[in-house]
Amino acid sequence: MFELILHPFALGLYVGVFFCIYIFFSEMARRRHLKLKIKELEGTNENLKNTLHTQMSITEKGNRSREEEVDDLKKQNENMRITLATLQTKPGAAELKMLYTFDRAISIMNQRTPGFSGVWEGVMLEAQKEVEESTSGIRGLIRKVFKPSVMLSNAPVTEEKELKMVEESGEKNE
């Protein structure tokens, strides 16, 4: 029996079985190690997914707030453009110019010919010419700063007269 145990075939079989057992346990240890590594990587993967999700949420909120800000700025820009266009047209400028012309014409007529209205047309043309000259240059700038009646007439104008003229022009416009 001892011969059978020491037979070269048996020795080769023993070495082969030992080698297979070694490989089996080695692979089981490697498999266990790989399972732990897979669990660790899955945990890291979940952590990275959560981080990416959080980063994308923050970026989305930032982009959304920037889009809202851009929309608000576009609305403000449009409103300012409309306001600028409205202010540039100055719908009351022609009426004010005509009021200044009438005020100047009345002042000149009262100075030259009190009680006579026959020279109204000539005085009106002369006043229109003066108002046209006063709307440009330095005189126009001074006219915008100070009261038009004071700059256009040589006669003193009281606050009552100014209020009356403004009320009369308001009634004419209605």
C-alpha positions as a Markdown table, in Angstrom:
| # | Residue | x | y | z |
|---|---|---|---|---|
| 1 | Met | 0.0 | 0.0 | 0.0 |
| 2 | Phe | 2.9 | 2.2 | 0.7 |
| 3 | Glu | 4.0 | 1.6 | -2.8 |
| 4 | Leu | 0.8 | 2.9 | -4.1 |
| 5 | Ile | 1.1 | 6.1 | -2.1 |
| 6 | Leu | 4.6 | 6.7 | -3.5 |
| 7 | His | 3.9 | 5.7 | -7.0 |
| 8 | Pro | 4.9 | 8.4 | -9.5 |
| 9 | Phe | 1.4 | 8.6 | -10.8 |
| 10 | Ala | 0.0 | 9.1 | -7.3 |
| 11 | Leu | 2.6 | 11.7 | -6.5 |
| 12 | Gly | 1.6 | 13.6 | -9.7 |
| 13 | Leu | -2.0 | 13.2 | -8.6 |
| 14 | Tyr | -1.2 | 14.6 | -5.2 |
| 15 | Val | 0.6 | 17.5 | -6.6 |
| 16 | Gly | -2.2 | 18.2 | -9.1 |
| 17 | Val | -4.9 | 18.0 | -6.4 |
| 18 | Phe | -2.8 | 20.2 | -4.1 |
| 19 | Phe | -2.4 | 22.7 | -6.9 |
| 20 | Cys | -6.1 | 22.6 | -7.6 |
| 21 | Ile | -7.0 | 23.2 | -3.9 |
| 22 | Tyr | -4.5 | 26.0 | -3.8 |
| 23 | Ile | -6.0 | 27.6 | -6.9 |
| 24 | Phe | -9.5 | 27.1 | -5.5 |
| 25 | Phe | -8.8 | 28.8 | -2.2 |
| 26 | Ser | -6.8 | 31.5 | -3.9 |
| 27 | Glu | -9.6 | 32.2 | -6.3 |
| 28 | Met | -12.2 | 32.3 | -3.4 |
| 29 | Ala | -10.0 | 34.8 | -1.6 |
| 30 | Arg | -9.6 | 36.9 | -4.8 |
| 31 | Arg | -13.4 | 36.6 | -5.4 |
| 32 | Arg | -14.1 | 37.8 | -1.8 |
| 33 | His | -11.6 | 40.7 | -2.3 |
| 34 | Leu | -13.2 | 41.6 | -5.6 |
| 35 | Lys | -16.7 | 41.6 | -4.1 |
| 36 | Leu | -15.5 | 44.0 | -1.4 |
| 37 | Lys | -13.9 | 46.1 | -4.0 |
| 38 | Ile | -17.1 | 46.1 | -6.1 |
| 39 | Lys | -19.1 | 47.2 | -3.0 |
| 40 | Glu | -16.6 | 49.9 | -2.3 |
| 41 | Leu | -16.8 | 51.1 | -5.9 |
| 42 | Glu | -20.6 | 51.0 | -5.9 |
| 43 | Gly | -20.6 | 53.2 | -2.8 |
| 44 | Thr | -18.1 | 55.6 | -4.4 |
| 45 | Asn | -20.3 | 55.5 | -7.6 |
| 46 | Glu | -23.4 | 56.4 | -5.5 |
| 47 | Asn | -21.5 | 59.2 | -3.8 |
| 48 | Leu | -20.3 | 60.6 | -7.2 |
| 49 | Lys | -23.9 | 60.3 | -8.5 |
| 50 | Asn | -25.2 | 62.3 | -5.5 |
| 51 | Thr | -22.5 | 64.9 | -5.9 |
| 52 | Leu | -23.1 | 65.2 | -9.6 |
| 53 | His | -26.9 | 65.5 | -8.9 |
| 54 | Thr | -26.3 | 68.2 | -6.3 |
| 55 | Gln | -23.9 | 70.1 | -8.7 |
| 56 | Met | -26.4 | 69.9 | -11.5 |
| 57 | Ser | -29.2 | 71.1 | -9.3 |
| 58 | Ile | -27.1 | 74.1 | -8.2 |
| 59 | Thr | -26.1 | 74.8 | -11.8 |
| 60 | Glu | -29.7 | 74.6 | -12.9 |
| 61 | Lys | -30.8 | 77.0 | -10.2 |
| 62 | Gly | -28.0 | 79.4 | -11.2 |
| 63 | Asn | -29.0 | 79.2 | -14.9 |
| 64 | Arg | -32.6 | 79.7 | -14.1 |
| 65 | Ser | -31.9 | 82.7 | -11.9 |
| 66 | Arg | -29.6 | 84.1 | -14.7 |
| 67 | Glu | -32.4 | 83.5 | -17.3 |
| 68 | Glu | -34.9 | 85.3 | -15.0 |
| 69 | Glu | -32.4 | 88.2 | -14.6 |
| 70 | Val | -31.8 | 88.4 | -18.3 |
| 71 | Asp | -35.6 | 88.4 | -18.9 |
| 72 | Asp | -36.0 | 91.2 | -16.3 |
| 73 | Leu | -33.2 | 93.2 | -17.9 |
| 74 | Lys | -34.8 | 92.7 | -21.3 |
| 75 | Lys | -38.1 | 94.0 | -19.9 |
| 76 | Gln | -36.4 | 96.9 | -18.3 |
| 77 | Asn | -34.5 | 97.7 | -21.5 |
| 78 | Glu | -37.8 | 97.6 | -23.5 |
| 79 | Asn | -39.5 | 99.8 | -20.9 |
| 80 | Met | -36.6 | 102.3 | -21.0 |
| 81 | Arg | -36.6 | 102.2 | -24.8 |
| 82 | Ile | -40.3 | 103.0 | -24.8 |
| 83 | Thr | -39.9 | 105.7 | -22.2 |
| 84 | Leu | -37.0 | 107.3 | -24.1 |
| 85 | Ala | -39.1 | 107.3 | -27.3 |
| 86 | Thr | -42.0 | 108.8 | -25.4 |
| 87 | Leu | -39.8 | 111.5 | -23.9 |
| 88 | Gln | -38.1 | 112.3 | -27.2 |
| 89 | Thr | -41.4 | 112.9 | -28.9 |
| 90 | Lys | -42.5 | 115.4 | -26.2 |
| 91 | Pro | -46.2 | 115.6 | -27.2 |
| 92 | Gly | -46.7 | 118.9 | -25.2 |
| 93 | Ala | -43.7 | 120.7 | -26.7 |
| 94 | Ala | -45.7 | 122.3 | -29.5 |
| 95 | Glu | -48.4 | 123.5 | -27.1 |
| 96 | Leu | -45.9 | 125.0 | -24.8 |
| 97 | Lys | -44.2 | 126.7 | -27.7 |
| 98 | Met | -47.5 | 128.2 | -28.8 |
| 99 | Leu | -48.2 | 129.3 | -25.2 |
| 100 | Tyr | -44.9 | 131.0 | -25.1 |
| 101 | Thr | -45.6 | 132.7 | -28.4 |
| 102 | Phe | -49.0 | 133.9 | -27.2 |
| 103 | Asp | -47.5 | 135.1 | -23.9 |
| 104 | Arg | -44.8 | 137.1 | -25.7 |
| 105 | Ala | -47.3 | 138.5 | -28.3 |
| 106 | Ile | -49.6 | 139.7 | -25.5 |
| 107 | Ser | -46.7 | 141.3 | -23.6 |
| 108 | Ile | -45.5 | 143.1 | -26.7 |
| 109 | Met | -49.0 | 144.3 | -27.7 |
| 110 | Asn | -49.7 | 145.6 | -24.2 |
| 111 | Gln | -46.4 | 147.5 | -24.3 |
| 112 | Arg | -46.8 | 149.1 | -27.7 |
| 113 | Thr | -50.5 | 149.6 | -28.1 |
| 114 | Pro | -52.6 | 149.1 | -25.0 |
| 115 | Gly | -56.3 | 148.9 | -25.9 |
| 116 | Phe | -55.8 | 148.2 | -29.6 |
| 117 | Ser | -55.8 | 144.7 | -31.1 |
| 118 | Gly | -55.4 | 145.7 | -34.8 |
| 119 | Val | -51.7 | 145.0 | -34.7 |
| 120 | Trp | -52.2 | 141.5 | -33.3 |
| 121 | Glu | -51.1 | 139.7 | -36.5 |
| 122 | Gly | -47.8 | 141.6 | -36.8 |
| 123 | Val | -47.0 | 141.2 | -33.2 |
| 124 | Met | -47.9 | 137.5 | -33.4 |
| 125 | Leu | -45.5 | 137.0 | -36.2 |
| 126 | Glu | -42.8 | 138.9 | -34.4 |
| 127 | Ala | -43.4 | 136.9 | -31.2 |
| 128 | Gln | -43.2 | 133.6 | -33.1 |
| 129 | Lys | -39.9 | 134.7 | -34.5 |
| 130 | Glu | -38.6 | 135.6 | -31.1 |
| 131 | Val | -39.7 | 132.2 | -29.7 |
| 132 | Glu | -38.0 | 130.4 | -32.5 |
| 133 | Glu | -34.8 | 132.3 | -31.7 |
| 134 | Ser | -35.2 | 131.6 | -28.0 |
| 135 | Thr | -35.6 | 127.8 | -28.5 |
| 136 | Ser | -32.1 | 127.5 | -29.8 |
| 137 | Gly | -28.6 | 128.4 | -28.5 |
| 138 | Ile | -27.8 | 129.8 | -25.1 |
| 139 | Arg | -31.0 | 131.8 | -24.9 |
| 140 | Gly | -33.0 | 128.5 | -25.2 |
| 141 | Leu | -31.0 | 126.9 | -22.4 |
| 142 | Ile | -31.6 | 129.9 | -20.2 |
| 143 | Arg | -35.3 | 129.8 | -21.1 |
| 144 | Lys | -35.6 | 126.2 | -20.0 |
| 145 | Val | -34.0 | 127.0 | -16.6 |
| 146 | Phe | -36.0 | 130.2 | -15.9 |
| 147 | Lys | -39.7 | 131.0 | -16.3 |
| 148 | Pro | -40.6 | 131.6 | -20.0 |
| 149 | Ser | -42.7 | 134.7 | -19.2 |
| 150 | Val | -39.8 | 136.4 | -17.5 |
| 151 | Met | -37.3 | 135.7 | -20.3 |
| 152 | Leu | -39.6 | 136.5 | -23.2 |
| 153 | Ser | -41.2 | 139.7 | -21.9 |
| 154 | Asn | -39.8 | 142.9 | -20.6 |
| 155 | Ala | -42.9 | 143.5 | -18.4 |
| 156 | Pro | -42.9 | 141.9 | -14.9 |
| 157 | Val | -45.1 | 138.9 | -14.7 |
| 158 | Thr | -46.8 | 138.0 | -11.4 |
| 159 | Glu | -47.5 | 134.5 | -10.2 |
| 160 | Glu | -51.2 | 135.2 | -10.5 |
| 161 | Lys | -50.8 | 136.0 | -14.2 |
| 162 | Glu | -48.7 | 132.9 | -14.7 |
| 163 | Leu | -51.3 | 130.7 | -13.0 |
| 164 | Lys | -54.1 | 132.3 | -15.1 |
| 165 | Met | -52.1 | 131.7 | -18.3 |
| 166 | Val | -51.6 | 128.0 | -17.3 |
| 167 | Glu | -55.3 | 127.6 | -16.5 |
| 168 | Glu | -56.3 | 129.2 | -19.7 |
| 169 | Ser | -54.0 | 127.0 | -21.7 |
| 170 | Gly | -55.4 | 123.9 | -19.9 |
| 171 | Glu | -58.9 | 125.0 | -20.9 |
| 172 | Lys | -57.9 | 125.5 | -24.5 |
| 173 | Asn | -56.3 | 122.0 | -24.7 |
| 174 | Glu | -59.5 | 120.4 | -23.3 |
